[in-house]
Amino acid sequence: MLGTVPWLVVAGVVEGFVTPARIGLGPAVALGVALGAVYWSLVAWRGGLAEEQPAPVLTAAPGSSP
């Protein structure tokens, strides 16, 4: 969830400063595609499945009887 907060800030900045600037369709699409590519790259990189760890082997403590 903490990874989502910066993207909400980025979306707010874009909506607050870029959208009213009327930069044109081409630059607006380029900015959207670039931000989308960065976002989905991070999702694919950081959001992958964790590697499975082997279960620990339980052994008897030294000096204990079996």
CORKA-V670316 format. One record per run of one state. SS is the DSSP state (H for helix, E for strand, C for the rest). FROM is the first residue (numbers start at 1). TO is the last residue. If there is no record, write none. Layout:
BEGIN
[[SS & FROM & TO] [SS & FROM & TO]]
END
This chain:
BEGIN
[[C & 1 & 1] [H & 2 & 21] [C & 22 & 24] [H & 25 & 46] [C & 47 & 66]]
END
